[in-house]
Amino acid sequence: MRPVVFTLILSSLLSSLVAAPPTANAAPPPPKVPPYGLPALARADFNRLAVKAGLPLFWRTDTENPNVLDTFELAFVGDAKPKRFVGKDGALTRDFEKVYRQLVELRRREAVERELAQGRPALVETDLTQLTPEEQKVVASLMKAKVQIDALHQIQTGAATLAKKVARDDLASQSMFLRNQGPGCVGPLTQDDPFCSAVPDFADPVIAVWPADQTLDAAFCAKVAAEPNGKELIAPFSVVKVNKKGGYQAVPYHKAFAAPMKALAGTLEATAKLVKSPDEAPFKAYLLAAANGFRTDDWEAADEAWSKMSAENSRWYLRVGPDETYWEPCQVKAGFHMSFARIDRESLEWKRKLSALRTDLENQLAALIGPPYVARAVSFELPEFIAIIANAGDSRSPFGATIGQSLPNFGKVAAESRGRTVAMANLYTDADSRADVAAKDRLLWGDATLESASDDPALDQLGTVLHEATHNLGPYGSTKVDGKSPQEVFGGQVDAILEELKSQTGALFFLATLRNKGLITADEVKKGWVGAMSWAFGHVSRGMVDGEGNPQTYSQLSAIQVGEFMRAGAMRWVDGTGPDAGRFELDFDKFEAAVTVLMKTVGLIKASGDVAGAKALIERNVSADGLAFIKSELVRERLLRFPKASFVYGFKGL
């Protein structure tokens, strides 16, 4: 919950109130005082907004009780009638409460506008005229599933219960609630603003996968995991409830969310009936298996059917169900989502080349990490390039979008490395996005490094491919340490940071491998490194924690990379003169060695279950001193001048 500052009741009034049993002559309850259970207005905002609202009020000083509006500090201007706002007893009247609430609402709407302004609409458009009639019907049916997935995920997050609180005539708040899938603000300039909410009473969603009366912090997450039935409680496909004995019990998703999950199952089954082409038999089989997953939580059977789909036997890419865990504070419960796309068949040749290297990449990483890690047989599918048609639920972000993904995260298919990996080929390829990349690079990099900057989406996509491939290499989600999973060893939050740090560092590390095998040039490696570090600075600019104080996984891994590379001398800050003085430079002669050291470090931490090492690595780079070392505030100021792409999905020929 957001902190709310309550004003002090005048001492003379307090002294007159005496506790007594209720009688006809009992003293009346103390009067309501600002901020009336709302976020407290600062003096400057009160005065500014009073002018905006045409109110004859002025908050004169704020010296006795800072950030508290005391009655004696209130001045009246123009033709104000003081008795309207201050009663004979010296207390603020109901009329004053009304105007105070009016000012708070003005401040809230300003914050909503500021939140929206941090996004730049970016269109992802599918040309339906290029599809067959059967395919058009499939798309239309899955758009129904898209709406249902959004609704189901908002039940998970608790946002669904607040939707009716958004005023119908407040178009900005309606738009923000729709884009953010809830009332909260997520933009880096507004996520900590207590006034930034789409609902006038500033209510916070109650996350439905945990007991409603619990404070969802690291201590609670650790407590649940340590319960006798802890493994069951932190299992990804269940809701945790308080049982009659005061302990905790796990309730499967398909029981906790029975009605919306059954409705989704029906839509997927109806979609399967529309698939008549024999060539799409694997796609049809997955639709039916996923439908059964929504009825029974048998996600392993759905994963088996999904793993049998590929770019070779279907033109569709669909993933629908619960997968990623980053959305909730403990980062162990899977969020419902849908990603629907067309396979980019032109990428198949590149996939074949990389598939031949899987064992080499695993052996190289195992040799680097060393004991206790031992290379294992890997058979995962290398990334398929896909063109997104629509994202929904946990896959539909207010800002940006996932550009690569390896799934599933749990179960037999994941343990046996038989999952699928995809790179989204049609995101950030529009002219506006590429222009932003170039402009940001000019604010980040010195002239020497800028020579290796590139706006070629193909290099970004290669980095995505290597990131997703590394998820399946080395110690990963199913690797046990003393019989414990990574989530049990490190906790969900730290494990998420380590796994993504491993994969993003792998994207840098294996670029050199591809160069050594003659698949890319040395110049392309440099360009890939610069692009990856520009990506990292982008996440650094968005802050290390979200508005609720939970770690932002990609931001923290990015800070770790930048900090470690700067300490190794592979990246440095160079002072300058004039506007926006100073830039970063990469030392390409030292960069490969620095990447190798970090790759070994994070791989060994994961393989050995080194909790202390993990926390030290994070603390060294994410602490205030660590962030100051990488000039995070300067990076933030420069990069947040650019609104973030906010993807909208449309159709041509609908």
N, C-alpha and C positions, 0 to 999 in steps of 0.2 A: 504494500500500500504506500502511496505517496505521503510524506510527512505533512502534517497540517499544524500550523502554529495557531494556538488559541490566545486571544487577548486576555489581559488581566482585568478582573473586575475592580472598579475603583475601591480603594481601601476603606473609604467611609461606608460604602454599601456593604462590603463584606462584614465589617464589624457589627452591622445592624441585623445580620441574619443569624438566628439562633436555632439550632436543631430542636425540633419539637414534634410530637405526634400530630398527625393531621386532625385539625379541628376547624370549626367554622371561623375561628379567629386566627388560624395559622398564617404566618407570613407568606406572602406570594413567592413563587419561585423566582430566582434571580433572572433578570432580563437577559435575552439573547444578546450576545455581543459579537462584533466582527472578529474573525472572518466567517462566522455562522457555519462552521463545519466545512468550509471551502478552503482552497489554497489562499494564503494570505497575500493581499496586494502589497507590493512595495510602495513607498510614499511617492516615488517618481511616477509609477504607473497610475496610482490613484489620481494624481493631479492631471496627468496627461489625458487620461480617459474621461475624467470629469469634464474637461473642455470639449472632448469629442462628443460626449453625450449631452452637452449644453446644461450641465448641472452647476448650481451656484455654490459649490463646495471647494474648499482648499485645505489640504493637510499641511498645517503651518510648519511644524517641526517634528522631529522624531528623535528626541534625545533621552527621554526618561526610560522608555521601554522600547528598544530598537525593534523595528518591523511590526510594532503594535500600535494601532490607532487608538489613542486615548481621547476621551471626549474633550478634554481641555486643549487638545492639539488641533481641533477642528475649527476652521475659520469659515465665515460666510461672506460671499461676495455678491455684488450687484443688488438685486431686489430680493435676496433670499429672506425667507421667514424662518429664523432659528427655531421657533417653537415646533415647526413641522418635523425637525430632525432631532431635537433634544427636548425631552420632557421636563416637567417641573422638578422631578426627582434627580435630574442630571443624567438620566440614562438615555441612550440612543433609542429612537422610536422605530416603530415598524416601517414607517416611510423611509427612514434611513436604511433599514435592512433591505428594502426593495431596491433602492438605488445602488447600494453596495453590490447586491447580486447582479444588477444590471451592468455594473462596471466589470465584475468578474466575468460575465458572459462576453463582454466586448474583448477582454483580454484573452479568453479562451479561443474565440473565433480568430483573433490575430495569430495565435499560436498554430491553429489548424491551417491557416493560409500559409504560414511559414513552413510547416511540414510539407504541404503539397508542393511548394515551390522548390523543394529539394529534389524533386523528380522531374525528369524530362520524358514525355511519352515517346516510346519507340515501338513502331508497328512491326508485328510478325504476322505476315499475311499468307494465306494458303489459297492457291488458285484452284477452285473446285472445278473449273471448266476443263481441267486436264484429267479429271477422274472419270471413271466409268459410272453409270447409274448405280450399280451395286456399291461401289466405293463411296459415293455421295451419301447413300443411305446409312452406311456404317459411320461416317463422320457425324451425320446428324444425330444418330443414336448415342454416340459417345459424348456429344455435347450435352446431352441430358445427364450422363454420368458425371461430367465435369461439374455441373451445378450441384449434384448430390454430394460429390467429394468435398467441394468447398463447404457445404453445409455441415457435413460430418466432421471435418477437421475443426470447424468453428465450435462444434459441440465439445470436442476434445479440449480446445483452448479456453472454453468458457465464454467466448465472444458471442455465441448465439443468443444467450440470455439477455444481452444488452442491446441488441439490434433495434428493438422498438423504442429505446430511449433517445435515439437520434431524431431530432426534429425534422419533419417532412420538408419544411421550408428552408432548412439549413443545408443548402446544396453542397457547400464545401465539406461539411462534416459527413454528409452522406457519401460523398466521393471518397473521402479519406477512409471511412469505415470499410467501403467496398474494396479499395486498393490494399489497405493494410490487413484486411480480414479481422477487424476488431477495432476497438476505440483508441488503442494506444498509439503513441508516436514512436517511430523507429529511426527517423532521420537524425544524423549526428548532431545537428544544431538544435534539435527539439526533444530528443529522447529523455533528457533530464529536466525538461521544463514542466513543473507541476501543473501548469495550466493547459498543457497540450493533451487534449482528449476530445474525442468525437461526441461524448455524451455530457450534457450540462451538469450532472451531479458528480462527475469525475469518478464514477464507479470503476473498479478494477475487475477484470474477468477472474473467475475462480476456475483454475485448471481442473478439468474433470477426471484426470487419471490419478490424482492423489486426494487424500482426505481434505475436505474443504477448510477445516479449522487448523491446519498445520502451516507453519512458516516454512516455505520451501527454500531452505538454504543448505549449505554444504553439510552442516551438522545433521539436519534431518535426513539427507540423502545417505550419509554414512550410517545413521542409526537404523534406517530401514534395511540396508544391505547386511547389517550385523545381526538382524533378527534370526531366530532359529530357522524360520522359513524364508530367509533372505533371498535365496536364489529364485524362489517362486515369486517373491514380491518385486524383484527388479527384472523379471522376465519381460520381454518387450511388448507382448500382445495382451496385456491385462491392465485392469484398473485396480488400484489399491483402496480398500475400504477398511474402516474400523469395525472389528467384530464385537459381538456381545460381551466378550470378556475384556475388552479394552485393548486387545492386540490388533494386528493387521491381517487381512486376508486378501488374496488376489481373486478378482472376478474377470473371466475371459472377456475380451472385447465384444464377441458376438452376443454375449448376454448383457453386458453393460450398455451397449449401443444397439440393441436388438432391432428396433424399428428402422432406423436409417440404413443399417447394414443389410437387412432383408430387401429393402427397396433398391439398393445398389445391386444386389445379386440379381434381382429381376431385370434390371436394365441391361446388365452384362449378358444375361441369358437371351434377352430379346435381340441384342446386337449379334450374338452368335448365330441366331436363326437367319439373320440377313446375309451371312457369309455363305455364298453358294459355290464359289470357285474352288475346285479341287486343289488348286495351287496354294490356297490359303488355309489348308487343313491345320497346320501348326498354330496359326493365329486363332482359329476357331476353338481348338483344344484349350488354348490358354484362356480365352474368354470364359469358357465353361468352368475351368479349374479355378480361376479367380472368383467367379460367382460362388462356387462352393466354399472358397476361403471366407467370403463375407458371411456365409451361413454358419460355418463351423469353426473358423480360425485354423483350418488346415492349410497353412501357408506353405508348408513344405511341398505338398502336392502341387500347389500353384507354381512354386519355384521350379519344380521338375518340368512342368509343361512349358514354363517360360524359357527355361534354359535350352529347350529343344527348338525354340524359334531362333532364327538368325537372319542375317542379311542375305543368306543364300537361299532361304526357303519362304521368305515373306517380304512383302513390300512395306509392311507396317512395323512400327515399334510402339508397343504399349506396355506400360508398367502401371498397375493400379492395385493399391493395397497399403498396408502400413510398413514403412521402411526406416527412414532416418530418425535419429533421436535428438538432434540438436535443438529442437523447438522448445523443449521443456527444461526446467532448471536442473533436474538430476541427470538429464541426458541419457536415459535408459529406456524410455517408453517410445515406441515407434509411432510416427505421425502418419495419418492417412494422406495419400496424395495420388495424383495421376499425371503421367507424362505420356503424351500421345504425339506420334511423329511419323514421317515417311522416311524410309531408308534411302540414304544417298548412295546409290550403287557405284558411282564413279570412284568412291573411296576404297572399294574392295581390293584393288591391287596393292595399295599402301598397307592395308591390313594384312594381306598375305605375307608381305615382306617382313613385317614386325612379328608375326606369329612364329616365324622360324627362329626368332631370337629369344623366345620365352625362357628356355632352359639356360641359355647363356647369361641372361640378365639375372636370373635367380642365383646361379652359381657365382657370378661376380659379386652380388650383394652379400651372399653368405660368406665368401672369402674375406670381404671387407669387414664385416661385423665380427666374425670369429666366434669361438665358443662363448656361451653355450649354444649358439644358433648353428644348426646344421641345414644345409640345402635340402629342399624337399622337391618331390615331383610336382610340377605345375602344369596345369592344362587349361587355364582360364582362356576365355576368348578375349582377344585384343579389341580395342574400341571399334565399334561400328559408328560411322558418321551418320547422323540423323538430322532431319529438318523438322523442327518442332512445329506442330499444329496448335497445340494448346497445353498449358500447364494448369494444374488445379491443386487445391489443398496445400499441403506442406511444400509442394514444388512451385507454388505461385508466390513469389516474393514481392514485397512492395517496391524494392529497388533491386535492379539486376536480376540475374537468374543463374541457376546452376548451369555450367558449361561442360561438365563432364560428370559421369557417375558410374560407380561399380556396384552392382547389386547381385544377389541379396546380401544382407549383412549378417544373417543368422541362419542356422539350420544346416542340413546335410549338403545342399548344393554349394553353400558358401564354404563349408569346411573342406570340401573336395575341390575347391577352385574351379567349379563348373559354371560360375555366374557369367553375366554379360556386362560389358563395359561399353559406354557410349560417349561420344563427343558431339555436342550440339553445334552443328555447322552453320546455322543461319541466325545466330545471335551475335550482336555487336558488329555485324558486317555492314550496317547502313552507313551512309555518308556522314551523318551527324556524329555517330559513335567514333568513327575513325578520325574525324577532325578533332574530337575531344582528346583522343589518345595523343595525337601529335602536339596539341597545345599543352597538355599536362607534362609531357616529356620535356618540353622547352623550359618549364618551370622547375623541373627536377634535376636535369642532367647538364653537366658541363659540355663544352664543345667536343672534347675528345670522345666522350661516351655517346653523345648524340650522333656521331658518325655511324654508330652501330645500332641506332634506334630504327624501328621499322613499323609501318602501319599495315603490314601484310597479315591478314587473318590466318593464313595457312600456318605461319609460325606459332601463333597463339594456339591453334588447334593441335599442333604437334606437342606443345607443352601440356595441353589437356590430356592427350593420349597417354603421354608418359606418366603424368600424375595418376591417372586412373589405373594404368598398368601396375604401378608401384603399390597400389592398394593390395594387389594380389601377390606381391613379392615380399620376401623376408618375413619377419614376425608380423602377424596380422590378427584379425579379429578372433580367429579360432585357435591361435597359439596359446597353449597352456603354460603357466609358470607355477610349479609345485601344485599342479592340479587346478589352478584358478585361472579364470578368463582374464583378459586385460581389464575389463570393467571392474571385476572384483579386486584386482591387484591395485589399480590406480584410481578407481572411482570414475564415473562416467565423464565428468568434465575434463579431467586431466587426460584420460585415455583418448577422448575426442581430439584434443590438441595434439597429442603425440602422433596419432594415426595420420592426421592431416599434415602435420609437419614432416613425417616420414615420406608421405606421398609427394608433397610439393618439392621437398629436397631431392627426391628421386627424379622429378621432372628436370631438375638442373643437372643432376649427376649423370643421367643416362643420355643427355644430349652429347656429351663427350664420347660415350660409347658408340653412338650412331656415327659420329664423325670418324672414329677410329676404324669403323667397319666400312667406311666409304659411302654411307647412305646420305649424309649431309656434309656441307662444307664447313670449314673453320669459321668463315664469315657468318654463316647461318647459326652456328653455335653462339657466337657473340650476340647476334641479334636476339636469339632466344633467351639468353641470360638477361639482357637489358629489358626485354618485354616482361619477363617473369618478375624482375625487381620493381618495375613500374607497377605491376599488379600488386605486389606486396605493399608498396607505399600507399596505393589506393586503399587497401584495407587498414593500414596503420592510421590513415586519416579519419577513419570512421570510429575510432576509439576501441579500447580494450574490453569494455563491458557494455551490455545493453542498458536500457532504462531501468531495469529491475536489478541491476548489479550482477547479472550472470555473464560468464566469460563469452566473448565473441571469438569463436574458434579460429576463424581465418585471420582475424586481426592479431591475435596473440601469436600464431605461428609465424605471421609476417614480421612482427616485431622481433621474434627470436632470430629469424634469418638475417634481418638487417643488422641487428646487434652483434651477432656472432661474426658476420662477414666484416663488419667495421673493426671489431677487435682483432681480427686476423690480418687487417691491413688490405683486404681485398676490395674494400669500398671506403671512401673517405669523403669528408666534407671540405670544400675549398671555399674560403671567404672571397667576397667580391665587393664591388662598390655599385652605387646607384640603386634604382628600384628593384625589389626582389633580388637583392644581392646574395651571392653565394649559390653554389650548386654541388651536387654529389658527383663523384667520378668513380667508375669501376676500374680496378687495376686487373686487367685480363690475365696478366702473368701470374697473379696470386689467386685468382678467383676459383680456378678448378681445384686447387689444393684445399681452399677453405670449404668448398662444397663437399669434398670428400671427407674432411674431418667431421663436419656436421652430420653427414649421412651415417658415418660410423657411430657417432655419439648417440643419435636418436635410435638407431637400430639396436645398439647394445643395451640401451635403457629398456627398450621394449622386450628384448629377448631375455634379459636377466631379471625383469621385474624390479628395476632400480627406482623405487619410489622417491627416495631422497634425491637422486640424481635428476629425476624429472622435475621435481619441485624447484631444485636449485637452478636448473636451466630456464624454467619459466620465470622465476623470481628475478634472476639476473637481468632479464631483458624486458619484463613487463612491469617492473617496479617503477616508481617515479624517477629514480636515478637512471634506470635503463632507458626509459622513454626520453628523458632529457638528452641522453648520450646520442640517440639517433635523431634528435631534433624533431620529435613527433609533433609538437605544437606548430612549428613552422610548416611542416608537411601538411598538417591539417588545414592551416589557414590558406595555403596555396591551392590545394586540391579541392577543397569544399567550395571554391568559387564556381565549380562546375556542377550542375545538377546531375544526379545519377539517372541512368536509363531506367525507366519504369515501363515494362513491356505490356503491351495490349495485343490481343489476338483477334484477328479479323479474317474475313473470307472474301475472295473475289468470285463473283458469279453465284452468290448465295440466293 
